[in-house]
Amino acid sequence: MVDLHHPDADRIELVDVLAALGHPVRLAIVRALASGEETFCGAVLPDVPASSLTHHWRALRESGVIHQRPSGRKLYLTLRREDLDGRFPGLLDLVIPSAGGAESVHRGV
């Protein structure tokens, strides 16, 4: 079983969240997860190479932005909206609408 580090909600730091959100691909991942639904990792940005996405998921997970749940050989992603809204009210409401579209994702790969 995969052991994935997720910081406790009270240990999520703004500087880490902002650093994680400072990349177009990561912003696109956050936008894709904004509905709050758990999503199979392979369904998030299918046009971006898996090796690149793995790097970005790790940065988002370790900063506390997303949660990854292993299920067999698959990983499922959710946005930690409740935790982030509790720590930094309004941050996601500002970030999600400004997340770039497909063209910015491909520039950021």
N, C-alpha and C positions, 0 to 999 in steps of 0.2 A: 504494500500500500504506500502511496505517495505521502510524504510528510511535508505539508505546505505551511509556511509561516504566515500568519495573519496577526497584525498587532491588535491588542485589545482596544476597544473604542476609546477609552480614556488615555491611550498612549499614541493615538494618531496625532501627528504634528503637522501644522499648517505648512511649514517649509517643505516637508516631504511630499505632501499632497500637491503643492504648487509645482514642485520639481517634476513629479510624475505627470502632471497635466500639461507640462511644457513641451509636448511633442504632438504633432498633428495626428499621428496614428493613435496615440493614447486618447486624445480628445475624441476621435471617431469611435473608439471602443466605448468610451463613456456614453456618448450619444446613442450608440446601438443598444446599450444596456439601460437606458434611461426609463424605459417602460416599467422596470422593476421585475420583469419576468426572468426567471432563471433560463439561461441560454447555453446550448451546447457550444463549446469553444470553436468548433469547426464551422459554425454558422455565422460567426462574427467576422466580418470583413473577409469573405472567402477569396477575394482577389489578391490579398496580401500573403506572401510566403509564410508558411507555418513557423519556420525558424525565426523570422522577424517577430511574429506575433508572440511567440513564447517569451522572448526578451521583454516585450511590452507588457504582457500579462504579469510577469514577475515584478516589474517596476510598480505597476498599479496595485498588485496584491500586497507587496511589502510596505507600501506607503499607506495602506488602509483604504484605498479607493474601491477595490473590488474584493469579492470573496470567490475563491475557487473551491468547488466541491468535487472530489474524485468519485467516480462511479465506474468500477471496473477499470477499463483502459481509457475511459473518457473523462474529460473535465467539464464541469458546468460552471458558468460565471454568473454572478449577480453584482449589481452596483450596491455598495454599502451606503445607500442614501440616508437611512435613518441615523446611522452612526455619524455620517458627515454633516447632516443637517443639525444634529445635536451639538457637534463640536464647532461647526463653522456655519451658522445659519445664513442661508441665501447664497452660499458659494456655488452650489451646483446649479441653482436657478440662473446665475450669471454665466456660468461656463457652458452649459449644455446648448443654449441657443447659439452661442458663438463658435461652437465646434465646427470645423471646416467640413466641406463635402469631399467627394471622391477625389477631386483634383489635388486637394491639399494632402490627402492620405498618400497618394502616389508620390508626391514630392518628398514626403517624410519617411518613406520606406528605406 
